[in-house]
Amino acid sequence: MSSVSYITKLVSPSFVAHEEDEYKLILYINIPGLRVQNVDKKYSKRTSSNGSHEFIEFKNRSFKFTTEIDDKLYSMSVACLPGFIIPQRCSMTYEDNGCWITLVKLKPISWMNTIYDDLHPGLENSKGENRL
């Protein structure tokens, strides 16, 4: 009797941050091999066509995202954002080879200095190991 074992490799995707205006922070997450399909042409809604185990969750000061592509689990979990967000207004949009996450801030304060300053925690993942 033989058993087949499937191994999924955990990958911390590369990403960039950009403030669209004083209320929005846009993150682009690079996910090589991600493919999308149109679900609703009227609203240009797109979803992953080859991702599995997809998950996105926004909370007041954090968010989590995961998707599995070709036996690689891409995961990003930010445990403490520089400020509060409005979870119900945040969103994610897929495109080939990546996705865009829009975080809508509660207050119009720039986060870019905090994210890129060596004296601040930046965007901490849930284990506190990495920063942007």
TARAMO-V724876 format. One record per run of one state. SS is the DSSP state (H for helix, E for strand, C for the rest). FROM is the first residue (numbers start at 0). LEN is the number of residues. If there is no record, write none. Layout:
SS:FROM:LEN  SS:FROM:LEN
This chain:
C:0:8  E:8:3  C:11:3  E:14:7  C:21:2  E:23:7  C:30:5  E:35:5  H:40:3  C:43:1  E:44:4  C:48:3  E:51:8  C:59:2  E:61:8  C:69:2  E:71:9  C:80:4  E:84:1  C:85:1  H:86:3  C:89:1  E:90:5  C:95:2  E:97:8  C:105:6  H:111:5  C:116:7  E:123:2  C:125:7
